Amino acid sequence: MSLLRTGSESRRSENKIVCHFNDIILKKVSWKPGTMIYPLPAALISCGSSEADYNLITLSWMGTICSNPPMCYISVRPERHSYHIIKESGEFVINLTNEEMAYATDWCGVKSGRDFNKFKEMKLTAVPGEKVKAPVIAESPLAIECKVKEIIPLGSHDMFIADVVNVQADSRFIDPLTDKFDLEKARLIAYSHGHYYKLGEEIGKFGWTVEKKKK
Ligand SMILES: Cc1cc2nc3c(=O)[nH]c(=O)nc-3n(C[C@H](O)[C@H](O)[C@H](O)COP(=O)(O)O)c2cc1C
């Protein structure tokens, strides 16, 4: 792809860049800074150290930040009911969500644990974490147990940096012959710019661009 800056710096300040890619002219329009990294997960985070405290919050601002040791982050607004539960217990579980859990994922993201027992309302099953007191959602294909290491106030959200201390995988997605966990079969959902999506067709695997072709 060749990138041609059309015109002068003043033209660029009009927020337009014209590119040529396969003979198509692409135009970019600059927007004010915003949160536009998509797609993201829409995960159900479970928290609470005793049954009376158990809560669920839907989060998308999250990610992996280190492979070894395995670490991740979630960003939570201090006004969320879950915020203090996570802060005080120092633990949470990231439950990945699939198509069957899509309704609960949205609902838990618009209702507060101040007003509802979300596990009960969504008929989700709380099972004990292995390494944390926070519950795991039995129905989730993959539950990532986390212990908070550091909390960084950033502005609207505080970032909880955490160690991954255990992962619970749903055995329905583990091939009994190969012991391989098949995340594709879990039919995970993604969140992009206000909408939820099913994941589409696989278009390649890690490193396929440099893989040697079998003769
Ligand atoms: C798809 C989706 C993603 C969300 N992501 C976040 C997030 O990253 N951080 C956050 O603080 N709130 C996020 N929310 C909002 C909370 O889930 C919502 O305010 C929820 O009702 C809080 O529940 P609680 O009061 O029981 O803690 C999200 C909501 C939805 C639907």
The ligand as an SDF file (V2000), in Angstrom:
LIG
                    3D

 31 33  0  0  0  0  0  0  0  0999 V2000
  -20.7720   -4.4190   26.7430 C   0  0  0  0  0  0  0  0  0  0  0  0
  -20.5390   -3.6470   28.0050 C   0  0  0  0  0  0  0  0  0  0  0  0
  -19.2370   -3.3240   28.3850 C   0  0  0  0  0  0  0  0  0  0  0  0
  -19.0030   -2.6250   29.5670 C   0  0  0  0  0  0  0  0  0  0  0  0
  -17.7110   -2.3320   29.9210 N   0  0  0  0  0  0  0  0  0  0  0  0
  -17.4560   -1.6820   31.0900 C   0  0  0  0  0  0  0  0  0  0  0  0
  -16.1140   -1.4370   31.4880 C   0  0  0  0  0  0  0  0  0  0  0  0
  -15.1460   -1.8310   30.8290 O   0  0  0  0  0  0  0  0  0  0  0  0
  -15.9220   -0.7820   32.6620 N   0  0  0  0  0  0  0  0  0  0  0  0
  -16.9530   -0.3680   33.4650 C   0  0  0  0  0  0  0  0  0  0  0  0
  -16.7180    0.2340   34.5240 O   0  0  0  0  0  0  0  0  0  0  0  0
  -18.2530   -0.5920   33.0860 N   0  0  0  0  0  0  0  0  0  0  0  0
  -18.5170   -1.2580   31.9440 C   0  0  0  0  0  0  0  0  0  0  0  0
  -19.8160   -1.5150   31.5720 N   0  0  0  0  0  0  0  0  0  0  0  0
  -20.9190   -1.0520   32.4110 C   0  0  0  0  0  0  0  0  0  0  0  0
  -21.2070   -1.9620   33.6120 C   0  0  0  0  0  0  0  0  0  0  0  0
  -21.2700   -3.3160   33.2520 O   0  0  0  0  0  0  0  0  0  0  0  0
  -22.5750   -1.5310   34.2180 C   0  0  0  0  0  0  0  0  0  0  0  0
  -22.5170   -0.2130   34.6790 O   0  0  0  0  0  0  0  0  0  0  0  0
  -23.1050   -2.4630   35.2880 C   0  0  0  0  0  0  0  0  0  0  0  0
  -24.4900   -2.2140   35.4480 O   0  0  0  0  0  0  0  0  0  0  0  0
  -22.4090   -2.2800   36.6210 C   0  0  0  0  0  0  0  0  0  0  0  0
  -22.8650   -3.2680   37.5050 O   0  0  0  0  0  0  0  0  0  0  0  0
  -22.6840   -3.1810   39.0750 P   0  0  0  0  0  0  0  0  0  0  0  0
  -23.2370   -1.8520   39.5240 O   0  0  0  0  0  0  0  0  0  0  0  0
  -23.4710   -4.3520   39.5880 O   0  0  0  0  0  0  0  0  0  0  0  0
  -21.2200   -3.3030   39.3620 O   0  0  0  0  0  0  0  0  0  0  0  0
  -20.0850   -2.2220   30.3960 C   0  0  0  0  0  0  0  0  0  0  0  0
  -21.3940   -2.5480   30.0110 C   0  0  0  0  0  0  0  0  0  0  0  0
  -21.6180   -3.2660   28.8360 C   0  0  0  0  0  0  0  0  0  0  0  0
  -23.0290   -3.6250   28.4510 C   0  0  0  0  0  0  0  0  0  0  0  0
  1  2  1  0
  2  3  1  0
  2 30  2  0
  3  4  2  0
  4  5  1  0
  4 28  1  0
  5  6  2  0
  6  7  1  0
  6 13  1  0
  7  8  2  0
  7  9  1  0
  9 10  1  0
 10 11  2  0
 10 12  1  0
 12 13  2  0
 13 14  1  0
 14 15  1  0
 14 28  1  0
 15 16  1  0
 16 17  1  0
 16 18  1  0
 18 19  1  0
 18 20  1  0
 20 21  1  0
 20 22  1  0
 22 23  1  0
 23 24  1  0
 24 25  2  0
 24 26  1  0
 24 27  1  0
 28 29  2  0
 29 30  1  0
 30 31  1  0
M  END
$$$$
